[in-house]
Amino acid sequence: MKLTRYICLMTLSFTLVWGHALKKAADEPTFKSNSINNSEISARSVDNRTDTTTIFLDDMEGGTTDWTFGAGWEETSSSYSSPSTSLHIDDDNYDTENSLLTPTITLPDATENELIKFNFDLWCDLPDFDGDGDNFLEDYYRVEIANLDEQPIYFHTSTNGAFSGSSWWCADPNIGGYSDAWVQFLDTPTISIPTGGGTLSAQMKWGIEDPAGATVAGTCTNGWDAANVRISSDDGVTWSLLTGSDLYDFTCGYGWIYNDPEYDTGGSLNQVAAGWGGLQAWHLVTFSLSAYAGQDVIIRFAFGSDPAYSTPDDATIDGFRLDDISVEDSGGNVLFEDDAEGATDMVATNGFEYQWTTVFYDYGDDSRPGGVNVGWDTYMPGDPFNNNTQLDITEHSGADVKFRFVARIDDNDDGGNGSGLYIDDFHVWKVSLEETLPAVTGVYAEAGDGSVYVTWNDLNVGSGGDILYDDGQFDPSQSIYMSSGTSVCGTLFDMPFGATTVTVNTVSVYGDENLSGTTNIYGYAISLSGPDANPLYSATVTTTAGQWLEETVNWAFTGDFIIGYEITETIACAIDSDVPGDQAHSWTNLGGWQDWSTIANNYGLTDGEWAIRVNVDVDGADAVYNVYRSTAGGEYNLMFNGQYLSDAEYIDNLVENDTEYCYKVTAQYGTEEGPMSNASCTTPEAQTIHEIAYDDGEAETSTNVGSGNYMAVKVTPLHYPSELKRVKFYVPTASPGICGVRVWDDDGEDGLPGTEWTPPSGVIMQLAQGWNVKDMSSLHIFIGGGDFYVGWEETSNTPPIGIDLSDPDFRSYINVEGDPPVGTNGEWAYLYLDGDFMVRADVDSGVLAIDDDLVNTIPEHFTLKQNYPNPFNPVTNIVFELPEFAKTHLAVFDLTGREVRTLVNNENLNAGHYRYQLNASSLPSGMYFYRMMAVSDVGHIYTDTKKLVLLK
């Protein structure tokens, strides 16, 4: 039976039993592939940028006194994302809405090329989000933000829809109406009402959410968004409702209650909770002021909106308008009037201490981040399905802000009782999107005899031509198509830095062998914030099964671009799965651009390169290159013959054998020079250096000889004289340690070890699992004839040496204090096993000699593993594997990209398994990254980066 994987496009209305109809997260779009099962895809937008700066990070450790805890919120150690503490509210707090406020956070200014965003960790163990199954949300949470430097005031004079000339309008002109969670006031100055009383009159018009069907469990709500008129006779301390010739539509507006519970039954503001709603054209409304005869009063026109359904949802509900406001005494004399023209004494204010804006709301379904059974998760930009989906708060740059987590729990647990909502690791950060001069990558220095050949990845692509990322081989069972609706598969074509004009001459797409036909191709520009949502170009094409279609388009771009291919239920996009996903250029547009590799890896879909190709012409400035060299650990200096190179290669003939040289390369465009690349180091040496080995590379067993005792292997050079360059020891276990390397002449009794050629204390060597290499060239040990011995003196923490039991050469010896059979009386004797110690020597004997029978046992892949423990304090372990001899660099970076700790500094390492211990006691708490780069001697390049968290 064939299995299919679906991505459905559906939108459900999910309604709060305590409020408005809110949209539940859409059932995620579902792709089909003939070789995979159904899978829902997250809408998360993944940003792999590392050029971020932390603005605020709180892991809730060390106290949270600067947070403001509403009823039910608490610190807890019962569950957490970071080491020991999170903030929590239990869902046993029935029929409540309680808030948690962050400290005040000062946001820096942001340029037009910078964004400010936030993320946090959570576990939303609120299973009763739809307990009765009626598609009405019950338990949920929302996140809001308040700009403390701005209290937006929306009552203003405007000609938009005015009664005459200008009118007062409570609205945001940028959206043509009002938004959610507003409370806005327009007050008269103090007016003295004479003893004979008076009358208030005003022209009024409103477009406000219809109150029909309004109800909120546990409240007096019988209307939604609301407007009313109030009066105060004690200088604004208390307020009473004014009821006029147009009676109010309801007595309890949720637009008031949502923003302040005091408007609910029994609250101090319940008497002013009435309001108008619906649509009402201009009309005159009058109010008697006889009850306030002889008093000084302030009259207030008020508007309030609840958390959902406003002008963006319905353009006809565009706010509250007023004109020709007049207060007259009983004799018709005007006491106050305002026609919204010219100067005015009316005062517009915001009704909040903080004006909260909803960033998003979410709930505990397992399809949502941190859902009930998902457990701890990081809520990232792209995760929300409503409102501010990218968690972008750049509009508040340069201001002080607060965030508010609001947990709404209904009056029962008919959907289950969980442990509640947990919040941890709240992080605000800034990312720079400005394209900077690129760093040269892939620098690799290859040593020769008296020379070094340096290469790097070329940043120039000439004048264009064909660009293809696939290999032309596509398995039709892996092609991607839709279960319903449409989507766009896009290939991002990365143009070189400095390109100013790019012309796409032709677009080629491959017709899927099963689902081909008429569809559309698109061309999208890439802006600083990512791929544009809307295409610049489109064309209709008809593909043929199993054939490439080349379409002439002549589309112009100014830099990087995406070519999209529309897929449907009957049109599939072929994919080359041989390309590693992290190297692919594939994207998809499911209502927003996402990196296809992330989707594929997270949900088991086929990853690789889409079958999309282009032919381009590229104009712009090419880079030239500068090469810098460090000799024997010294400073980097620009090579006189390494300036303004047009090719991505450099040959350094000004070197001496057996001296280490390190190289860095920069790219230069015009007079601007980019950053230095990572270093690549190597040591040129004579071509006659070769390895002498008597083991087959596989350790069947291992042994220790004890602290203060010795082991050795007899080595016979192929030619004389020979010079010892390096020694190698194989450790099969994961325990690191040290030893004292020893080298002896064979002038002892019966040709055994005699004169020691190493210093009296030996050469101290760090040991780890796998092959360990020690450079001995500085000792200038020459062998004029006969044999010599290589071994070590053990210490108390020396790990066991590997022993090869296959076809022994009987060249292994031990020297152990004590009587036999445990010891050898402090004399040299054969190893007690028929085997060979895994000890090798690199010698220069003037003739290259390699034992072709040697086969090394090595890991299958380059691997950088996740550190453990993580998070940690202050010590953690980092493990990596090398399948072949490679120059390796391992370092730790902070969030700014600054290298804060170097663990392996471009060392030549043999194939094997390595574990390095990081002690971060001198580093501050926070998030860091560790990165490994390995370049093998056959040109294989491997890089990987992982995150670690230090929590003190």
N, C-alpha and C positions, 0 to 999 in steps of 0.2 A: 504494500500500500504506500502510495506517495504521501509524504508529509509536507505540509505547507506552513509557512510562517506569515501571519497576517499583521498588517498595521492598518487599523480601521480609522476613518475620519468621522467621528461622531461628536456631537455637542449635546449635553444634557443640562436642563435647568435644575439646579439643586437649591432648594429654598429653605431658609432658616425658619424654624418654628417660632423663633423669637423675633423675627424681622422679615426682611425682604427676600425676594427671589434672587439668589446669587447663583452664578454659573459654577457648577462643579467642574473640576478638571476634565477636559475632554478626554474620552477614550482615545489613547494616543494613536496617531496614524500607524497603520500596519502594512508593512511590505510583505510581498509573497516571494518565496524562492522555492523551486521545486525540490530542494534538498534539505529544507529546514522546517522546524515547527513554528507555531504561532508565537509572536513575541511583540509585546508592547514596548514602544520606544519613548524614553524620556525626552522632553523638550529642552533639556539643559543645553545651554550654549557654552561650549568649552573654550576657555581662553588659556593657551599654553604659554602666555607671556611670563617672563621672569623679571621684567624691569618694573617691579612694583615696590612701593614704599609703604611701610606700615604707619598708619596715623594713630590708631588706637587698637590695642589688643588686651583683652582681659580674659584669663583662663579661670577666673573665680577662685584662684588660690591666694592665700595670704590675706583674706578679708574682702568683703564686698560692702563696706559701710557707706560707700559713695553711691550705691544703687538705692533706689527708692522702692520699697516692697509694699504692694497693696495687700489687702486681706487675702490670706491663703498662700501667698508666695513665701519661700523660705530657702535658705541654704540647705544643701543635703549632700551626704556622702553615700547615699544608698545606690545611686547610679550616676555615672559621669562619663564624659568623653576624655577629659584630661585627667591627671592622676587621681584626684581625690574629691573634687568638689564641683557641683553644678547648682543651678537655681531651678526651683521646682514648685509646681502647684498641683495638688492632688485633685483628681476628678470627683472626689467625695464632697467637694465644695458645691453642693447642688444649688441650682437656680441663682448663679452669681456671674458677674462679669468683673474680673479683677485684673489690675494692671501691675506691670513691673517696668520701672523706668531706669534707663542707663544713667551713668554720670553725664555731666555736661562734656561734650566732645568738641574741641575746637578744630574745625576743618581748615586746611590751608587753602590759599588761592590755587586755582587751576587754570592753566593756559587752555587755549582752544584745542590743543593736542593732548590734553590730559583728562582722565576720567577719575571720579571718586566713587567707589563701590563698597559694599560690605557683605559679609557672610557670617555665619554662625553655625555651631553644632547643635543638634537637637535630637530628642527622642519624643515623638508625639504619641504617647501611649494613651490615646483617647478613643477607645473602641466604639463609643456611643455617638458616632458622628451621624448615623442615620438608624437609630435603634428600632424604630417602628417601620422602616422600609418604605416610607411614603415620599421619598426624594426631598425631604426637608432636613437641612443640616440642624444638628442638635448641639454637639460639643465641637468646638473649633477654636482657632486662635488667629489673631491678626497682628501685623507689625506696622507701627505708625512712626512718623518722624515729625518733629517740631523744630522750626527755625526760630531760635530764641532772639535773633536780631531783627526779625520781621514778624509783625502781626498783621497779616493782610486784611485790608479793609475793602469791602466790595460794594458798599453803597456809594454811588458816585453819580454825577450829573452826566446825561448823555442824550443825544438826539435819536438814538436807536429806539424805534417804537414809541417815541415820545407823544404825550398828549398834545402839547403845543410847544414848539421851540425845543427846549430841553426839559427832561424830567429826571427825577431820582430813579436809579435802577440798581437793584441789588443783584449784581452779576459780575462774572469775570469776562470782560470783552474778548479775551483770547479764545474762549470756548463758546461765546455767544449765550451764556447763561450761567447756571450755578453748578457746583460740584457737591460731592458728598461731605458730610460731617462739618457743616458750617453752622455758626451762630453769629449773626450780624445785627447791629443795632444802628438806628438813626434817631437821634434825640433832638428835641427842641431845646432852646435855652430856657431858663426859668421864666415862667409866665405867671403873673399875678391875676387870679380870677376874682373879679369884683363880687360883692355880696349878692348881686342879682344873678350870679351864675354866668354861663356862657355856652358856646357851642364850638366843637371842632369839626371841620369839614376837610375832605381831601378827595381829589380824583385818584382812583386806584385801578390798577390792572395787574393781573398775575397769571403766570403759567407755572403751576406747582403740581407736583405728583398727585394724581387722583387718590383720595383717601379710601376708595371702595375696597372692602375686604380687609382693612388694616386690623391686625391683631398680633399681639406679642404675649406669649405665655408669661404669666407672673407679673404683668404690668397692666395699667389702665388704658393702654394704647387703643385708639379707635380712628387714628389718622396717621398719615406718613409725614412728609415734609410739610412745614407750616409757616404761616405768617399771621401776626396779630398786632394789636395796638394796646399799649400799657400806659399807666400813669403813676407817678410817684409824687407824694406831697411831703416827703422828708428828705429831699435832696438826693434821691436815688438809692436810699438805704433799702427800702421795701417798695414793691410794685404791686399794682392791682390791674385787673383786666378792664379795658374799656370795650363795651359792647355797643355797636352802633346800628345803623339802619340796615346794614347787610349782616345778618346773623352768621356766627361762625359755623363751619361745617362739621366740627367735631370738638370734643372737650379735652382730649389727651393726644397731642401730636408726638409721634415717635421722633420727629426731628428735634424736639426738645429733650425728651427722656433719654434718648441715646447719648446725647452730649452731656447731660447732667441728671443723675437719678433723682435730684431734688424736685424735678417736675412730676415725678410719679406720685401715686396716691400716698398721702401722709407727708410729702416733702414740703419744704419751705417755699417752693415755687409752683406747687400744683395749681394754685389759683390762676396762674397765667399760662397754663398748658394748652388752652384752646387754640384753634386756628382755622384759617381758610386753606383750601386745596382745590385742585382741578384747574380748569381754564376759565378765566373771567376777563371780558373786554373792559375798556375804560368805562367807569361809572363813578358817580359821586356817592360817597359814604359820609354820613354825619353821625356825631357822637355828642350826647348831652354831657355837660360839665357841671350841672347844677349841684351835684354832690360835693363839689370842690369849691363852692362859693366861699370867697374870703380867704382862700389858701394860695400859696405859691406852689406851682406844679411844674414837673417836667413830663413831657409826653414822648413816648418811645414807640417807634415803628420797628418791629422785630421780625427776623426771618431765621428759621432753623431747618437744617436738612440732616437726614439719617445716613447710615453708611452705604446705602446702595440706591441706585436708580435716580439719575439726575439728567442734566442736559445732554451729556455724551450718549446716554441711552435713548433719549427722546428729545428731539430738537424743539418740539412744541412747548416743553416746559422750560421756559427761558428766564424765570426769576420773578421778582416782585418790583412793581413800578409805582411811583407816587408823583403827584403834581398838585399845584395850587393848594398847598397846605395852608389852612387859615383858622385862626381862633378869634371869635368875636364875642363881645358881651351881649347881654340880652337886648340891648338897643341897637345891635348891628354894627357897633363900632369895632374896628379891627384892633385886636390886642397883639396879634402876631400873624405874619404871613410869609410864605416862601414859595416862589414859583420855579425854583431850580434854575433861575437865570441870574447871572452875575454873582455878586458877593452874597454870602449866605451865613446865617448864624446857626444852621443845623450842624450837629456834630455826629459824624459817623465813627463807630468803634467796632472792634472785634470782641465777641462775647467770651473769649477764652483767655485764661492765663497763658496757655500755650495753644497755638493753632495746630492741631494734629492733622496730618495728612496720611491717609492710608497708603502704605507701600504695597501690601498684598495681604490676603487671608489664605489660610490653608487648614488642613485637617488630617486625621490619622489613618486614612486608608493606606493599604500597603502599596498602592500605586504612587503614593506621594513620598517625598523625602522624609526619612525618619519615621515612617508609618509604624503602626502598632507592632507588626512582626518584622519590620525592617531593622529596628533598633537604631542605635546611634548613627547619625549621618551628618554630612556637612551640607547646609542649605546654601547653594551657590547662585550667582547670576545665571539666569536662564531657567531656574527651577520654578518660579512662580508661574501660574497659569492665568493670572489676572493682574490688572493695574501695572505696577512698575516691574515688569518681568526681568529686567536686567539688574535690579537692585542698584540703579544708577542714581546717586545723590549729588551729582556734580553741580546741579542748580543751586545748592546750598554752600558752595565753596566760599571760603573766607568768613563763614559764620559759625557761631556756637549752635550746636544742635543737641537734642535728646532723642532717643528712640524709646518706644513704648511697646512692650509685648502685652497683648490683652487676651486673656483666656476666658472664653464664654462657655459655661457649663450649664446644661439644662437641669430640670428638676427631677430627673430620674436616670437610671442606668439600664434602660431596656435594651440597649445594644451591647451591653457588657460593661464591666467595671475594670478599668486599668489602673496603672499607678500614677497617671497624670502626664503633665507636660514638663520636660526638662530642657533647659537652655545652658549652653556652655560655649567657651572659646569664641566670644564675640569679637569680630575683627573688622576694622575699617581701614581701607587701603586706597592708595592712588596708583594709577598705572599711566605711564607715558606712552602715547601712541605715535609720537613724532618719529618719522623714519630718520634714523641716524646713519652716518657712514658705517658700512658693514665691516665686521671683523673678518679677517681671513680665517678660514677653517681648514681642517685636514692637513695641517703642516706635518710633514714627515721627513725626518732626516735619516738617510741611509748611509752608513759608513762603508767606505771602501778602504783600499790600501793607500794611505796618503791623500785621501780626498773624501769629501762628503757631498752627497747628492740630495738636495732639498727640493721637495715638491709640495704643492698645496692645491686646494680646489680653486679653479679659475672662476673669477667673478664675471668675466666677460663671455658673451655668447656670439661675438662677431656681429654680423648684420642681420641675423635671424636665420630663417629656414624652417625645416620641419621640427616640431616639438612633440614628442611622444613619450609617455611614461609606461605604457604597457608593452608586453612582448609579443602581442598578436595572437596569443593562445587563450581561448575563452571556453569554459565549460558551461554549456547551456543550462545545466541543472543548477548552476549557481547564480544565474541572472536574476535581477531584482525587478519586480513589478508590483502594482498596487492591488489590494483586495477591493478597494473602492476609492473613488476620487482620483486626484492627480498629485504628482510630486515632480520635483526637478532634481536630477542627478547632475552634479557640476564638478568639473575638473578645474582646479585653480592653477593657472599658468603663471609661474613666478618669473617676472622679468628682472634683468640685472639692475642693480642700483645705478643711477645715472641715466637710465632710459627716459627719454622725454616724449617720444612718439612711437607708438606701437600700432602697426596695421596688421590685422588678422586677414590674411588673403583668403584662406580656405579653412573650413571646418570639416573634419571627417568623423563620422560616427559609424559604428559597426552594427549591422542589423542582426538582432538576436535570432537564433535559428528557429525559435518557436513563436515568438511574439514580435513581429515587425509590422511596419505599415506607416501610415501618415501620422506625423506628430510635429512638434515644434522644437527648434533649437533657439537658445537665447544667449546674449552676451551681457555680462554684468561687470560693472566697474568695481574696483576695490578702493574704499575710502580708508581714512585713518582708523576708523572704528570697526572695519571689517567689510565683508561683501555687501554691496547695496541690496536693498530689499527688492527693488524694481529693476528690470532689465533695461539697458540702453537700446538693445537691438533684439529683433526676433525674426525668424524665418520659418516657413512651413516646409518640411521635407518628408520624403517617403523612402523608408529604408527597405531593403530586400534581405531576406533571411540568409545569413552566412556570408554577407558581402559588405565591404566598406562603401559608404556613400560619401563622396567629396562634394561639398557645397561651397561655391564661391560667394563670399560675403562682403569683403572689404570693410570691415568694422574697425574703427579707430579708437584706441585707448591711450591713456597717458602713463600707464604703468601696468601693474599686475591686473589680471582679469580672470573671470570665470566663464567658461562655456558650459551652458546647461542643456540637458536633454530631457524633455518631458516624458514621464512614464505614466501609464494608466493601467487599467485592468487588462488591456490587450497590447500594450507596448512595454517591453522590458529593456533594461539597460544591461548589456554584457559587462562582465567584470573580470579582470585578470587577477586571480587570487595568488599568483606566485610572488607578487611584490609585497614585502613586509609592510604591514599596515602603518607603522610609525614612519615609513618613508613615502607613503602614498600622498597624493594630492587631491583626494576625493572628498567632496562635500555633498550635502543634500539640503534641499529647501522644503521643509515641512511647515510652511507658514513662518519660517525663520531659518536662516542658514545655520547648519551644524556640521561639525567635523564627522565625516562618515566613519572614520576609523574608531572613534570613541563609541559610536552607536554599535558598530559591528562587534567590538571587543566586549562591550557590556552585555550584549544580548545574543551573542552566538551567531551573528549573521556573517555572511561572506565578506571578507575585507580585501582590499586591494585597489587597483586602478580601474576607473571607468574606461570604457572603450571609446574615448574621445581624443582626437588629435587636432593640431592646428599647424598651419604654415604662416609664419609671421615675417614682417620686416621691422627691424628695431633701429631707431636712431637715438643718439645721445652720446654722452661722454663715457669712454672706456676707462677702466682703472689701470694704473701702473702700480708696480709693487716695489717695496723697500725691504731689504733683508737686514736684520740685526743679529749679531752673534755675541755669545758669552763664552769665554774661554776659562775652563777649570773653575767654574763657579763665580767668575768675575762679572762686572757690569756688562750690559748689552750695548754694543756699539754698532753704528751703521756701517756696513761694509762698503768700501769705496767703489767696488765693482758690483754692488748689489742694489744700486739705486735706479729708480724709474724703469724697472724691468717690465716688458710687455708680455712675457710668457710666464706661466706659473711654474717655473723651475729655476734652480740656481745650483751651480757647481762650485764648491769651495775647494780649491787646490792649495790654499795657504794653511794647511793643518799639519800637525805632527801626530804620528801614531801613538796610541796609548794615552792620549789626552782627551778629556771629555769636552765636547762642544755642544752648545745649545743654541737654537735658532728660533727667532720670532719674525713674523712677516706682517707688514701693514699694507693696506690699499690706499692709494692716493687718487683723488679726483680733482684735477686742476691744482690749486694750491692747498686744498684741504686733505689732511692725512687722517685716516681712520685709526681706531685703537689697535694695539698690538694683539697678535694672535696668541693662543697658548703656545708654550714652548715645546719643541721637540729636541731631544738630546741624544747624542750618540758618541761613540768613541771609535775613531778609525784605528785599524790595526792591520797587521800583515795578513796577507791571504793564506799564509802557511800555518796559521793557527787552526788546530783541530782538537776534537774531543777524544779522550781515551776512556772507554767504558768497558766493564766486564759483566755488568748486569743487563737484563733484557728489558728493564723499565717497569717490571711488575713485582711488587713486594708481596711475597706469600706470607711473610712473618716479619717480626721486628724484635729488637732487644735493646736493653740498656746494659752498660758494663759497670755502672755505679760511679758516684761522685769521686773525682780524683783519679779514676782509672782511664785507660786509653783503648781505642780501637784504631785500626789502620788497614789500608788496602795497598798492596804492592803494585806500582805502576811502572810499565816498561815502555819508554818512548820508542817510536818507530825509527827515528833518526837522531843523530847526535851532531852538534850539541843541540839541546832543546831548552827552552825557557818556559817556566811555569807561569801561566797567565791567570787562571781561575781554578777554583775548586768548587765542587758541587756535592751536596748531601741531600738525600731524599728522606723526608719525614712523612710516614703514612698516617699519623694520627693528627687530630686537630689541636693538640696542646702545643702552644708556643713555648719557647725557651731560649737558652743561650748555650754556647759551647766555646771552647778555646781551640781554634784550628791549629793543627800541628803538621809540619812537613819534615821528614827525616831522610838522610842519606841511607844507603844500604850497606854502610861500612860497619854495622854491628856484627856480632858473632853469627856465623853461618848465613851471612847476607841479610840479617834482620835489621830493623831500625837501629841506627846508631847516632851519628851526629845530627843534632837538630838544626834546621835551617830557618826556623821561625823564631821570633823573640822568646825569651825564657817563659813568659806568661802566656804564650800563644797569641793568636789573633782572634779577638772576641768577635763572635758572629751571632746575630739574631736568627732564630729558626722559627719557621712556621710550616704548616702542612704543605706538602708538595716539594718540588725541587727548590733548594736554597743555594744561591750563587754568591761566592765571595771573590772579589777581585784581589789577586795576589801580585799583580804586576809591579807594584811599587817596591816589593822585596827583592826583585831582580834575582830570582833563583834559577840558576843554570845547571843543567845536568849534562856532564861531559861524557858519560858512559854508564852502563849498568842500569840499575833500577833506583827508584826512590819511593817513599811511602807518604801517603796522604791520609790523615785521620783527625780525630779530635780527642781532647781531654774533656770528660764530662763534668758538669756541675750538678748541683742538687736538683735543678729544674730542666735539665737537658731532656728533650723528648727522645723516644726510642728511634734508632736508625733502622731503615727498611732493609730487609734481607731478601734477595732473590734466590730461591731454592732450585731453579731450573738450570741444569747443565753447569754446575759450578766450575770456576777456574782455580779454586783453592788459593786465592790471593789475599784472603781476609785473615786478620790477626787481632788478638786481644792481649792486653797487659793489665792484669787484675791482681790487686793485693789479696793475700789470703791463701790458705792451702787448697789444693784440688779436693773435690771437683768444683768447689765454688770459685776459687781463685786460681792464679797461675804462679803464685809465689813472687809476684811482681816482675815476672819474666815474660817475654813475648812468646806467644803460642798460637797455633792455628785456631781459628774459630771452631767452637765445639759442634757446629752444624755443618753439613755439606751444603754450603751456600756462599753467596757473595754479598758483602756489605754494598749498599747502593751509594757508592762514592765514585765520583768521576773527576777528571782533570782536563783542563784545556791547556795545551802546550803549543808552543811555536818551535817546530823542529826544522823549518826550512822547506818542508814538503807537505802539501796538504794530504791528510790521510783521514778518511771517514769510514767507519765500520757500517757498511750497508745492511748488515743483518740486524741492527738495533731497531726495535719498534717501541716507541713510547706509549704508555698508557696515559691518556689525557681526558679531561672533560670534553663533552661533545660540543658545548657552546660557550661563548662569552656570556657571563652572567654577573649582574650586580644585584644582590639580594637586599630585601628590606632589613634595616637594622633591628636589632633586638637587644634589650626591650625598647619599645617605643610607645608612648613617651618615656623619657628616662631622666634620671638624676643621680649622679652626674656622668655615669659611665654607660656606654653602650657598645655593641659589637657590630662591625660592618664586614660582611663576607662577600667575596667575589671569586669567580672562577675564570681561568684562562685556558683555552683549549690548545694554545700554542705559545711559544716564546713571544713576549710582547713588551714593548716599552709602555709602562703603565703610570698613570697619574690619578691620584685619588685625593679629593679635597672637599672641604666643607665651606659653604657660602651662606651669608645672611641674606635677608630678603632684598637688600639693595644690590646684590650681586657681588659683594666684596668677599674675597677669599679670606676666611678667618682661621682656617686650620688646614695644613697640608699633611696628609697621612702617608701618601706614597708620592715621592717627588720625581716623576719621570724615570722610574727605575726599570732596568731590564729584568724581567721576571720570567722564570720558566713556567711552562704549563703546570697547572695545579690548582689547588684550592687554598685560598688565603683568608685569614680572618685578622682584622685590625681592630684594636680597642681604642675608642675615643673617650678621653676624659675631658669633659667640658666644664669642669669646675670653675674655670676662669671666664666663661662666657655667660652673658645674661640669659634669662629665660626667654623663650620665643620659638618661632618656627625657623628652621634652617633647611638647607638642601645639601645633599652630598652628591658629587658627580665623579664618575670614573671615565677615563678615556684610555683606551689601549690600542696600540698600533703594532701589529705583528710584523715579523721580519719578512713575511710574504705579502705585506701590503694590506692585510685585513684591518679595518678600522672599526672600533666599537666604542660607542658612548652611551651612557645612561645616567639619569638623574632621579633621585628619590628624595622624599621629604622626611625629615625627622623633627621631633618636638622635644625641646629641653624645658622641663618644668621643675623649678626649684621650690 
